[in-house]
Amino acid sequence: MQDYDVAIIGGGIAGLSLAYFLAPHRSVAVIEREEGLGYHSTGRSAAEFVLRYNAPEVCALAAISKSFFDSPPEGFSEVALLKQRGGVMIAKAEKIARFEEVFAEESRANPDLRRLTIDEAIACVPILRRDYVAAAYYDPQFWDIEVENLLQGYVRGARRHGAAIIERSDVLAPRRDGDRWVLSTSAGEVRAKTIVNAAGGWADPVAEIFGVAPVGIVPHRRTAITVDLPEGIDALTLPEINEIDEDFYMKPEGGRLLSSPADATPCEPADVQPEEIDVAWAAHYIEEATTVPVRRIFKSWAGMRSFSPDKLPVIGFARERPDFFWLAGQGGYGILTSPALGAFAANLLVGAPVPKGFGSAGLDPSTFSPERLEA
């Protein structure tokens, strides 16, 4: 039987970023039920980094995280974690008023936004359909995240400081033994003083097996497809395309065009699969807004984005169980905020001050406390 200070349930970006920041200070085990790390939400992300277009608290977390992405610790990654993509926001004729509202608001926060004429928009994004786009602006602050390099950087760093990462092991029948939890897994029993619930879409069911009341974490399905780009279109230089109300978004992916209908359908936690209707909508938007013919769908998939009732992360100790810690509800921004949230959660677990940057960003740590959701 192995004994640890902290057992983290969930080997996605949340659990592994925490392990990276916590392992230098505590003995850590990460327990993942799937055959691979980051199998569900992390491995199916659109891999987008933005500084805006989310809730203010999430934007602040992204701003804190960006310094890590720009300058990770030596040896963390052999490649840059962010690659600038740029983004073009588009609107059709009936949404001109909405476009003007968004452009005015975003311009106040980012003077680098540039309004585009229709000719300029099509020069920037040659696949746009002229009879669809009535207004557009360019935002340089869109980046692609090298998700696999980020994930493996967290894994290597955690292991270098002694963390055990146990894959293909579900947690069964946890029990108390003195001041320790004893977890039965397929890899044997694991003892830990503190449990961290980083189980993504399974966060509420995991809480219940430890006798902790759920806080309302609900997974939502999001769908994406990829199709071939026309000959002569360079995926490396093509910016991301966003509909002004996020009815859809598109971006290059592996030399092809990714399209998502930006669906957010509540679902049961599972190895979610795309629904035909959502795949059809993703294809429809390609043909409605661009000149790309959808002759075949190269790939389609779905992933889970898990949200709390107020759409903000849930981070902190459960009120009724000071040995049970929540790290859940990151929604669709768990990867881009992982440096900030991983460091924040680690500091809470070791009783250290809030990480540098939270104060200057105006973030109140209690904003993320599970107590706001506990009955």
TITILUM-69256 format. One line per 8 residues: number of its first residue (from 1); their letters; for each residue z, y, x of N, C-alpha, C. Coordinates in steps of 0.02 Angstrom, whole numbers, plus 50000, padded with zeros to 5 digits. Each point is the difference from the previous one (the first is absolute). Layout:
N
NUM) a) Z Y X Z Y X Z Y X ~ ...
***
This chain:
375
1) mqdydvai) 50000 49941 50042 50000 50059 49958 50000 50062 50044 ~ 49953 50046 49985 49994 50061 50041 50036 50058 49965 ~ 50033 50041 50040 50042 50054 49974 49972 50067 50023 ~ 49990 50047 49951 49972 50066 50015 50042 50054 49966 ~ 49993 50060 50025 50031 50056 49966 49964 50015 49935 ~ 49933 49999 50002 49959 50020 49943 49944 49949 49990 ~ 49991 49978 49938 49943 49959 49981 49955 50042 49954 ~ 49938 50010 50019 49952 50039 49961 49955 49952 49963
9) igggiagl) 50000 50006 49934 49958 49956 49959 49935 50037 49985 ~ 49946 49976 50031 49935 50031 49991 49969 50020 50066 ~ 49943 49969 50016 49966 50014 50064 49937 50042 49990 ~ 50004 50050 49956 49947 50050 49994 50016 50060 50043 ~ 49965 50054 49988 50008 50059 50042 50070 50029 49995 ~ 50032 49995 49941 50068 50027 49992 50049 49962 50042 ~ 50001 49933 49993 50048 49960 50037 49989 50002 50074 ~ 49937 49999 50022 49986 49998 50072 50011 50067 50034
17) slayflap) 49985 50055 49965 50015 50065 50030 50076 50010 50008 ~ 50038 49976 49950 50073 50003 50007 50023 49957 50058 ~ 49973 49939 50005 50020 49956 50056 49987 50034 50067 ~ 49944 50034 50005 49982 50035 50063 50053 50052 50019 ~ 50021 50039 49952 50048 50054 50015 50072 49975 50003 ~ 50014 49944 49966 50069 49976 49996 50018 49952 50056 ~ 49952 49960 50024 50014 49947 50048 50033 50023 50065 ~ 49986 50061 50024 50036 50022 50061 50076 50008 49989
25) hrsvavie) 50022 50002 49937 50069 50016 49986 50039 49944 49965 ~ 49964 49955 49968 50032 49945 49963 49959 49936 50009 ~ 50031 49942 49993 49962 49937 49999 49967 49994 49932 ~ 49935 49982 50000 49960 50004 49940 49958 49937 49991 ~ 49996 49977 49938 49952 49948 49981 49958 50026 49943 ~ 49935 49990 50004 49953 50016 49946 49977 49934 49970 ~ 50006 49994 49934 49981 49938 49966 49941 50014 49954 ~ 49945 49968 50012 49938 50010 49961 49978 49934 49969
33) reeglgyh) 49987 50000 49935 49983 49938 49965 49928 49978 50012 ~ 49954 50047 50015 49930 49983 50007 49984 49974 50070 ~ 49939 49975 50007 49979 49973 50065 49985 50054 50051 ~ 49986 50060 49976 49985 50055 50046 50040 50062 49982 ~ 50015 50041 50050 50036 50062 49988 49953 50050 49968 ~ 50029 50042 49956 49960 50051 49967 49947 49972 49953 ~ 50013 49942 49970 49949 49965 49962 49980 50036 49936 ~ 50048 50029 49966 49986 50028 49933 49978 50073 50003
41) stgrsaae) 50046 50047 49993 49981 50071 49996 49972 50026 50066 ~ 50033 49983 50055 49980 50027 50065 49929 49979 50019 ~ 49985 49937 49992 49936 49974 50020 49943 50018 49954 ~ 50015 50032 49943 49947 50017 49952 49996 50075 49987 ~ 50026 50037 50047 50002 50073 49992 49933 50031 50016 ~ 49988 50059 49971 49939 50038 50017 50007 50035 50067 ~ 50060 49996 50030 50011 50025 50069 49984 50074 50008 ~ 50024 50039 49953 49987 50072 50000 50063 50039 50019
49) fvlrynap) 49993 50050 50043 50055 50045 50016 49981 50070 49977 ~ 50042 50029 49958 49991 50069 49978 50068 50035 50003 ~ 49998 50065 50004 50061 50040 50003 50016 50032 49932 ~ 49954 49995 49953 50011 50030 49933 49977 49950 49947 ~ 49991 50025 49939 49976 49960 49944 50049 49947 49976 ~ 50062 50004 50022 50053 49957 49976 50058 50044 49977 ~ 50054 49968 49976 50060 50038 49983 50025 50039 50061 ~ 50033 50058 49990 50023 50040 50057 50043 49960 50049
57) evcalaai) 50043 49957 49975 50043 49961 50044 49959 49952 50043 ~ 49948 49971 49971 49957 49954 50038 49960 50039 50052 ~ 49977 50060 49981 49963 50042 50049 50045 50018 50059 ~ 50064 50014 49986 50047 50016 50054 50010 49939 50045 ~ 50005 49941 49971 50007 49939 50040 49938 49988 50043 ~ 49941 50014 49972 49938 49993 50038 49999 50047 50059 ~ 50022 50062 49989 50001 50050 50054 50047 49978 50056 ~ 50058 49971 49982 50046 49975 50050 49969 49941 50038
65) sksffdsp) 49965 49957 49964 49970 49940 50030 49942 50016 50047 ~ 49967 50056 49990 49938 50012 50037 50011 50005 50075 ~ 50057 50027 50020 50012 50004 50072 50004 49931 50032 ~ 50027 49951 49963 50001 49931 50025 49930 49973 50006 ~ 49960 50010 49947 49931 49976 50002 49960 50032 50056 ~ 50011 50065 50010 49962 50035 50052 50021 49980 50071 ~ 50066 49988 50008 50026 49984 50067 50051 49944 49995 ~ 49977 49939 49988 50047 49944 49996 50031 49985 50068
73) pegfseva) 50056 49965 50001 50031 49984 50064 49952 49961 50045 ~ 50010 50007 50064 49956 49966 50049 49999 49925 49987 ~ 49940 49972 49999 49992 49929 49989 49999 49978 49928 ~ 50009 50047 49954 50003 49982 49929 49932 49976 49976 ~ 49946 50034 50020 49933 49982 49978 49950 50018 50054 ~ 49950 49957 50008 49949 50013 50049 49946 50047 49974 ~ 50000 50013 49936 49950 50046 49970 50037 50054 49961 ~ 49966 50055 49988 50028 50054 49960 50014 49974 49930
81) llkqrggv) 50058 50018 49972 50019 49975 49934 49966 50037 49944 ~ 49978 50061 50013 49964 50039 49950 49931 50018 50026 ~ 49950 49996 49957 49932 50022 50015 49979 50048 49946 ~ 49981 50060 50020 49983 50050 49949 49938 49978 49961 ~ 50006 50004 49934 49946 49982 49955 49973 50061 49964 ~ 50046 50044 49979 49980 50056 49958 49989 49976 49929 ~ 50005 50045 49953 49991 49981 49930 49964 50054 49961 ~ 49959 49979 49953 49966 50046 49956 50024 49988 49929
89) miakaeki) 50028 50052 49969 50022 49997 49931 49942 50023 49956 ~ 49985 49962 49949 49942 50016 49958 50021 50003 49927 ~ 49961 50038 49961 50011 50005 49928 49933 50006 49966 ~ 49995 49970 49941 49939 50009 49960 50008 50062 49956 ~ 49947 50018 49963 49997 50065 49967 50058 50011 49951 ~ 50019 49949 49963 50053 50010 49950 50069 50008 50031 ~ 50006 49992 50066 50065 50008 50033 50002 50060 50047 ~ 49956 50047 49991 49999 50059 50043 50066 50038 49998
97) arfeevfa) 50028 50010 49941 50064 50036 49994 50055 49964 50038 ~ 50002 49935 49994 50050 49961 50037 49988 50005 50075 ~ 49938 49998 50021 49983 50008 50070 50026 50066 50028 ~ 49988 50054 49963 50022 50066 50023 50076 50002 50008 ~ 50035 49969 49954 50074 49998 50002 50023 49963 50063 ~ 49972 49941 50012 50020 49960 50058 49981 50035 50065 ~ 49940 50027 50003 49978 50033 50062 50044 50060 50017 ~ 50018 50040 49949 50044 50058 50012 50068 49978 50025
105) eesranpd) 50028 49948 49968 50067 49976 50020 49999 49971 50071 ~ 49951 49958 50014 49997 49967 50066 49983 50050 50055 ~ 49961 50051 49985 49981 50050 50051 50061 50039 50023 ~ 50048 50009 49956 50061 50036 50020 50038 49961 50053 ~ 49998 49933 49995 50036 49958 50047 49959 49985 50063 ~ 49934 50002 49994 49957 49981 50056 49941 50048 50005 ~ 50005 50048 50045 49945 50049 50007 49936 49969 50029 ~ 50003 49938 50023 49941 49968 50028 49953 49970 49948
113) lrrltide) 50020 50001 49936 49956 49976 49948 49937 50043 49998 ~ 49944 49969 49987 49936 50037 49998 49961 49981 49938 ~ 49988 50050 49958 49961 49987 49941 49927 49988 50020 ~ 49969 49953 49966 49932 49980 50017 49952 50018 49943 ~ 49941 50023 50018 49947 50003 49951 49976 49929 49986 ~ 49961 49991 49950 49974 49933 49985 49958 49975 50058 ~ 49959 50043 50029 49960 49979 50057 50044 49980 50059 ~ 50053 50039 50011 50046 49983 50056 50037 49935 49986
121) aiacvpil) 50019 49988 49938 50035 49938 49983 49955 49940 50012 ~ 49937 50006 49982 49955 49944 50010 49982 49991 50074 ~ 49997 50056 50037 49990 49994 50072 50059 49965 50033 ~ 50060 50013 49974 50061 49969 50028 50006 49927 49978 ~ 49980 49987 49938 50005 49932 49972 49931 49984 49970 ~ 49955 49973 50040 49931 49992 49977 49991 49953 49940 ~ 50050 49960 49985 49994 49954 49944 50019 50031 49933 ~ 50026 50061 49999 50020 50031 49937 49940 50012 49955
129) rrdyvaaa) 50010 49991 49936 49947 50012 49951 50001 50074 49980 ~ 49944 50033 50008 49996 50072 49987 50014 50016 49926 ~ 49980 49957 49955 50011 50014 49929 50071 49984 49976 ~ 50042 49974 50046 50070 49987 49983 50045 50055 50026 ~ 49991 50020 50062 50046 50046 50032 49986 50072 49980 ~ 50050 50032 49969 49993 50070 49980 50042 50045 50044 ~ 50049 49973 50035 50043 50039 50045 50030 49953 50052 ~ 50012 50026 50059 50028 49959 50054 50034 50043 50052
137) yydpqfwd) 50050 49971 50033 50028 50032 50059 50015 49947 50052 ~ 50003 50022 50063 50013 49955 50056 50070 50011 50026 ~ 50036 49946 50010 50068 50002 50028 50000 49958 50064 ~ 50010 50032 50058 49999 49961 50062 50060 49956 50009 ~ 50053 50009 49960 50063 49964 50012 50003 49935 49961 ~ 49950 49958 50011 50000 49930 49979 49990 49958 50062 ~ 50041 49949 50008 49994 49955 50057 50000 49928 49976 ~ 49968 49956 50040 50007 49928 49991 50058 49976 50042
145) ievenllq) 50041 49956 49972 50055 49969 50037 49978 49933 50028 ~ 50013 49989 50063 49988 49933 50030 50060 49956 49981 ~ 49996 49972 49939 50059 49967 49971 50022 49939 50040 ~ 49953 49959 50022 50019 49940 50037 50034 50018 50066 ~ 49974 50051 50034 50032 50021 50062 50069 50028 49988 ~ 50008 50037 49946 50065 50027 49982 50049 49943 49985 ~ 49979 49953 49959 50043 49944 49982 50020 49959 50061 ~ 49951 49984 50043 50016 49961 50059 50042 50039 50050
153) gyvrgarr) 49993 50066 50002 50044 50040 50042 50072 49995 49978 ~ 50011 50002 49934 50068 49990 49974 50026 49930 50017 ~ 49957 49950 49992 50021 49931 50014 50019 49991 50073 ~ 49956 50023 50045 50015 49992 50072 50064 50036 50019 ~ 50008 50061 49976 50060 50038 50017 50063 49968 49975 ~ 49997 49974 49938 50059 49967 49972 50018 49938 50039 ~ 49949 49960 50016 50013 49939 50039 50025 50015 50070 ~ 49974 50052 50029 50021 50019 50068 50075 50015 50002
161) hgaaiier) 50027 50023 49944 50071 50015 49997 50039 49944 49966 ~ 49970 49940 49996 50037 49941 49980 49996 49982 49927 ~ 49961 50036 49960 49995 49983 49929 49964 49933 49991 ~ 50025 49960 49953 49968 49938 49982 49957 50013 49938 ~ 49938 49978 50002 49955 50009 49942 49981 49930 49976 ~ 50024 49984 49942 49994 49932 49973 49949 50001 49944 ~ 49944 49967 50010 49947 49999 49950 50001 49935 49961 ~ 49965 50001 49943 49994 49941 49956 50068 49974 49979
169) sdvlaprr) 50045 50046 49984 50068 49980 49981 50024 50041 49941 ~ 50008 49967 49943 50029 50033 49942 50076 49998 50006 ~ 50032 50048 49968 50074 50002 49999 50024 49966 49937 ~ 50041 49949 50007 50024 49961 49943 50076 50001 49998 ~ 50026 50009 49940 50072 49991 49987 50045 50033 50052 ~ 49998 50066 50007 50046 50032 50047 50072 49992 49976 ~ 50045 49994 50048 50071 49993 49982 50042 50039 50050 ~ 50061 50014 49981 50046 50035 50043 50042 49950 50041
177) dgdrwvls) 50012 50017 50063 50045 49961 50042 50041 50051 50040 ~ 50059 50016 49976 50039 50052 50032 49966 50067 49992 ~ 49988 50033 50057 49967 50066 49997 49925 49995 50013 ~ 49973 49940 49992 49929 49989 50014 49963 49972 49939 ~ 49936 50018 49996 49955 49965 49955 49972 49939 50037 ~ 49993 49946 49965 49966 49941 50027 49937 49989 49960 ~ 49943 50002 50033 49935 49994 49967 49969 49933 50019 ~ 49983 49961 49950 49964 49938 50013 49925 50015 50002
185) tsagevra) 49968 49982 50054 49928 50009 50007 49969 49935 50026 ~ 49933 49996 49997 49967 49940 50025 50006 49994 50075 ~ 50020 50054 50033 50011 49999 50073 50072 49986 50018 ~ 50041 49986 49949 50070 49988 50012 50042 50056 49970 ~ 50065 49995 50009 50045 50050 49971 50005 50061 50046 ~ 50003 50058 49968 50007 50064 50036 50062 50035 49972 ~ 50043 50022 50045 50059 50038 49981 49990 50073 50018 ~ 50022 50044 49956 49993 50071 50015 50054 50039 49963
193) ktivnaag) 50024 50052 50032 50051 50043 49969 49969 50043 49945 ~ 49939 50025 50013 49968 50046 49953 49930 49974 49983 ~ 49982 50006 49937 49933 49981 49976 49961 50064 49986 ~ 49938 50002 50023 49954 50054 49984 49945 49973 49955 ~ 49993 50032 49942 49950 49979 49952 49936 50041 50011 ~ 49954 49971 50039 49936 50032 50012 49944 49955 49973 ~ 50012 49975 49940 49957 49948 49971 49943 50027 49958 ~ 49986 50065 50004 49942 50028 49965 50003 49988 49926
201) gwadpvae) 49946 49969 49973 49997 49988 49928 50054 49953 49975 ~ 50031 49962 50044 50053 49953 49981 50070 50030 50009 ~ 50005 50065 50012 50064 50030 50017 50053 49989 49946 ~ 49982 50011 49936 50050 49990 49947 50020 49926 49993 ~ 49954 49952 49999 50021 49930 49998 50043 49980 50060 ~ 49985 50025 50059 50042 49985 50058 50070 50028 49991 ~ 50005 50061 49974 50066 50029 49988 50041 49955 49954 ~ 49968 49974 49949 50037 49960 49950 50028 49936 50030
209) ifgvapvg) 49964 49969 50047 50028 49938 50029 50060 50014 50045 ~ 50009 50063 50019 50059 50020 50038 50054 50031 49955 ~ 49989 49996 49934 50048 50027 49953 50000 50076 49995 ~ 49945 50032 50019 49994 50072 49998 49954 50020 49943 ~ 50019 50049 49962 49961 50022 49942 49933 50028 50023 ~ 49945 49984 49966 49935 50029 50017 49999 50075 49987 ~ 49955 50035 50033 49995 50073 49992 49934 50021 49968 ~ 49960 49952 49979 49939 50017 49965 49938 50005 50044
217) ivphrrta) 49997 49960 50053 49941 49999 50043 49945 49960 49964 ~ 49943 50031 49988 49946 49967 49964 49937 50000 50044 ~ 49972 49941 50015 49937 49998 50036 49942 50020 49956 ~ 49951 50033 50030 49939 50020 49965 49939 49975 50039 ~ 49953 49974 49965 49940 49973 50032 49950 50057 50014 ~ 49971 49999 50060 49944 50045 50017 49943 49959 50028 ~ 49939 50018 49980 49940 49961 50014 49954 50037 50047 ~ 49964 49963 50041 49948 50030 50043 49944 49950 50009
225) itvdlpeg) 49941 50028 50012 49942 49959 50016 49965 50031 50061 ~ 49959 49961 50033 49956 50027 50052 49929 49979 49984 ~ 49953 50046 50015 49929 49987 49990 49963 50025 50062 ~ 49939 49976 50009 49960 50021 50057 49977 50072 49991 ~ 50000 50037 50056 49973 50067 50001 49924 49997 50012 ~ 49964 50050 49976 49927 50001 50014 49986 50007 50074 ~ 49944 49975 50021 49980 50006 50070 49996 50074 50019 ~ 50025 50015 50059 49998 50068 50024 50063 50040 49988
233) idaltlpe) 50047 49973 49960 50063 50034 49987 50052 49975 50050 ~ 50027 50046 50039 50047 49983 50052 50071 49999 49972 ~ 50029 49942 49994 50067 49994 49972 50052 50034 50045 ~ 49986 50005 50064 50048 50030 50046 50010 50074 49987 ~ 49949 50034 49976 50005 50073 49989 50007 50019 49927 ~ 49998 49952 49955 50005 50015 49929 50072 50017 49981 ~ 50013 50057 49968 50069 50015 49980 50021 49960 49939 ~ 50064 50004 49985 50025 49971 49938 49977 50043 49941
241) ineidedf) 49990 49969 49943 49979 50035 49939 50055 49991 49948 ~ 50026 50056 49974 50052 49996 49949 49979 50039 49938 ~ 50004 49969 49942 49990 50036 49938 50060 50045 49988 ~ 49989 50059 49973 50052 50052 49999 50064 49978 49965 ~ 49995 49956 49951 50060 49973 49966 50016 49929 50021 ~ 49970 49979 50056 50008 49932 50026 49982 49948 49948 ~ 49947 50013 49962 49974 49948 49957 49972 49943 50044 ~ 49978 50018 50060 49977 49951 50048 50002 50030 50070
249) ymkpeggr) 49997 49958 50050 49990 50023 50069 49957 49948 50036 ~ 49965 50024 50051 49957 49958 50040 50008 50019 50073 ~ 49991 49952 50044 50003 50013 50072 49967 49943 50037 ~ 49978 50012 50061 49972 49946 50040 50053 49948 50016 ~ 49979 49937 50001 50045 49945 50015 49959 49945 50033 ~ 50011 49988 50064 49964 49947 50034 49925 50007 49998 ~ 49975 50062 50004 49928 50012 49999 49970 50001 49931 ~ 50041 49988 49949 49977 50002 49931 50035 50057 49963
257) llsspada) 49987 50005 49935 50032 50051 49959 50053 49967 49956 ~ 50062 50023 50007 50055 49978 49956 50002 50047 49940 ~ 50010 49971 49942 50009 50039 49939 50059 49972 49962 ~ 50042 50045 49974 50056 49980 49958 50002 50044 49938 ~ 50012 49971 49942 50009 50040 49939 50069 50031 49995 ~ 50038 49996 50055 50068 50029 50004 50043 49976 49942 ~ 49991 49936 49982 50040 49972 49946 50072 49991 50022 ~ 50044 50002 49952 50071 49989 50013 50028 49964 49939
265) tpcepadv) 49985 49936 49995 50018 49960 49942 50064 49961 50013 ~ 50053 50012 49961 50062 49961 50010 49985 49925 49997 ~ 50031 49963 50045 49987 49928 50003 50063 49964 50024 ~ 49999 49935 49993 50053 49959 50028 49990 49993 50075 ~ 50053 49995 50040 49991 49990 50071 49966 49933 50013 ~ 49946 50002 50038 49961 49939 50011 49948 50014 50053 ~ 49963 49948 50018 49942 50008 50042 49944 50026 49954 ~ 50001 50065 49987 49958 50028 49947 49926 49994 50018
273) qpeeidva) 49960 49990 49948 49928 49994 50007 49966 50054 49957 ~ 49941 50021 50020 49967 50053 49962 49978 49976 49931 ~ 50006 50044 49951 49974 49986 49933 49927 50021 49996 ~ 49961 49964 49962 49928 50015 49995 49987 50071 49977 ~ 50040 50025 49953 49988 50067 49973 50010 50053 50054 ~ 50050 49990 50044 50014 50049 50053 49946 49997 50054 ~ 49975 49940 50015 49945 49993 50046 49938 50036 49972 ~ 49989 49992 49935 49943 50032 49968 50005 50076 50003
281) waahyiee) 50060 50027 49990 50010 50072 50004 49988 50025 50071 ~ 50023 49963 50050 49988 50020 50070 49926 50004 50015 ~ 49962 49951 49975 49928 50000 50010 49967 50057 49960 ~ 50025 50011 49939 49972 50053 49957 50005 50068 50035 ~ 50058 50015 50030 50009 50065 50031 49953 50009 50060 ~ 49986 49946 50036 49952 50005 50055 49932 50022 49973 ~ 49978 49969 49947 49933 50015 49974 49999 50066 49962 ~ 50057 50021 49973 50002 50064 49964 50000 50060 50048
289) attvpvrr) 50039 49994 50054 50010 50058 50044 49958 49999 50063 ~ 49970 49943 50017 49962 49995 50062 49931 49969 49987 ~ 49959 50001 50051 49934 49969 49996 50000 49929 50028 ~ 50059 49973 50014 50005 49933 50028 49989 49949 49944 ~ 49950 49957 50006 49990 49948 49949 50048 49942 50010 ~ 50032 49978 49947 50047 49944 50005 49960 49936 49984 ~ 49969 49974 50051 49961 49938 49990 50044 49938 50003 ~ 50053 50005 50039 50049 49946 50003 50066 50030 50023
297) ifkswagm) 50053 49968 49979 50066 50020 50023 50019 49954 50057 ~ 50006 50030 50059 50014 49959 50059 50069 49969 49995 ~ 50049 50039 49978 50069 49976 49995 50036 50039 49946 ~ 50045 49967 49966 50045 50035 49953 50070 49972 50010 ~ 50049 50043 49991 50070 49978 50007 50046 50048 49962 ~ 50062 49980 49995 50051 50041 49969 50064 49995 50041 ~ 50039 50052 49997 50064 50002 50035 50053 50029 49954 ~ 50063 49994 50020 50055 50027 49961 50026 50064 50030
305) rsfspdkl) 50014 50049 49957 50034 50061 50018 50062 50002 49956 ~ 50059 49997 50030 50061 49993 49961 50037 50067 49995 ~ 50016 50019 49938 50029 50066 49987 50068 49994 49967 ~ 50044 50047 50018 50063 50009 49963 49984 50043 49938 ~ 50048 50008 49954 49987 50039 49940 49979 50073 50014 ~ 50026 50030 50054 49981 50069 50016 49947 50005 50054 ~ 49971 49942 50019 49945 49996 50048 50019 50019 50071 ~ 50065 50001 50015 50024 50014 50068 50031 49937 50030
313) pvigfare) 50002 49995 50067 50030 49941 50031 50074 49993 49982 ~ 50023 49938 50004 50070 49984 49987 50029 49974 50066 ~ 50044 50041 50030 50026 49983 50067 50075 50014 50003 ~ 50038 49948 50012 50072 50009 50006 50038 49939 49974 ~ 50066 50002 50009 50043 49945 49980 50009 49999 49924 ~ 50002 49940 49972 50015 49993 49929 50072 50021 49988 ~ 50011 50035 49945 50067 50026 49985 50051 49944 49996 ~ 49982 49945 49966 50050 49947 49989 50003 49950 50057
321) rpdffwla) 49952 50004 50048 50000 49952 50056 49984 50038 50064 ~ 50050 50021 50037 49988 50036 50063 49969 49957 50055 ~ 49988 49935 49985 49967 49957 50049 49928 49985 49978 ~ 49975 50038 49951 49931 49991 49975 49965 50068 50002 ~ 49944 50002 50035 49966 50064 50014 49929 49997 49971 ~ 49982 50052 49963 49933 50005 49971 49952 50035 50048 ~ 49940 49972 50007 49945 50033 50035 49937 49981 49961 ~ 49989 50036 49946 49949 49978 49952 49969 50061 49965
329) gqggygil) 49948 49986 49960 49970 50052 49959 49958 50050 50038 ~ 49966 49978 50053 49959 50047 50040 49933 50016 49968 ~ 49984 49968 49943 49938 50016 49966 49940 49988 50044 ~ 49952 50046 49997 49940 49993 50040 50003 50037 50066 ~ 50061 50018 50022 50006 50041 50060 50048 49969 50051 ~ 50012 49935 49994 50047 49968 50046 49977 49999 50071 ~ 49935 49994 50012 49975 49998 50068 50003 50068 50033 ~ 49976 50051 49964 49997 50066 50031 50069 50031 50010
337) tspalgaf) 50051 49978 49962 50067 50026 50009 50045 49953 50040 ~ 49974 49944 50024 50042 49949 50031 50039 50025 50061 ~ 49972 50043 50044 50042 50023 50055 50061 50039 49977 ~ 49991 50043 49950 50057 50040 49976 50049 49957 49962 ~ 49976 49957 49955 50045 49960 49960 50034 49945 50040 ~ 49963 49970 50048 50031 49950 50042 50058 50028 50041 ~ 49990 50059 50029 50053 50032 50039 50057 50023 49956 ~ 49984 50026 49942 50052 50023 49953 50044 49942 49978
345) aanllvga) 49969 49945 49979 50038 49942 49977 50043 49972 50057 ~ 49972 49997 50061 50039 49975 50057 50062 50043 50012 ~ 49992 50065 49997 50057 50044 50011 50053 49992 49946 ~ 49979 49991 49937 50050 49988 49948 50038 49935 50013 ~ 49965 49949 50023 50032 49936 50011 50050 50001 50057 ~ 49988 50042 50051 50046 50002 50057 50048 50059 49995 ~ 49994 50040 49947 50046 50056 49991 49985 50058 50045 ~ 49937 50007 50021 49980 50055 50043 49976 50059 49957
353) pvpkgfgs) 49995 50060 50030 49976 50058 49963 49928 49989 49975 ~ 49982 50038 49950 49932 49998 49974 49952 50017 50056 ~ 49943 49965 50006 49954 50013 50055 49976 50072 50003 ~ 49985 50021 50061 49973 50067 50010 49938 50009 49958 ~ 49994 50054 49968 49942 50014 49959 50016 50002 49926 ~ 50050 49962 49978 50016 50000 49929 50027 50068 49978 ~ 50043 50029 50041 50029 50065 49982 49947 50054 50000 ~ 49959 50003 50052 49949 50052 50005 49948 49992 49946
361) agldpstf) 49991 49939 49975 49952 49988 49946 50030 50013 49931 ~ 50064 50017 49999 50033 50014 49936 50014 49939 49958 ~ 50005 49941 50032 50011 49937 49964 50075 49987 49994 ~ 50023 49989 49939 50069 49980 49987 50002 49924 49998 ~ 50035 49967 50046 50001 49926 50001 50021 49969 49934 ~ 50042 50035 49961 50022 49972 49936 49943 49993 49950 ~ 49945 50035 50013 49941 49994 49957 49977 49928 49994 ~ 50009 49962 50054 49975 49931 50002 50053 49948 49985
369) sperlea) 50062 50021 49988 50056 49954 49990 49990 49957 49937 ~ 50015 49936 50004 49997 49958 49939 50049 50022 49946 ~ 50050 50038 50018 50049 50021 49950 49968 50041 49944 ~ 49945 50033 50014 49967 50040 49948 49970 49955 49945 ~ 49991 49936 50016 49969 49953 49952 50048 49948 49974 ~ 50059 49997 50029 50048 49948 49981 50037 50021 49936 ~ 50008 49953 49956 50034 50014 49936 50073 50016 50011
***
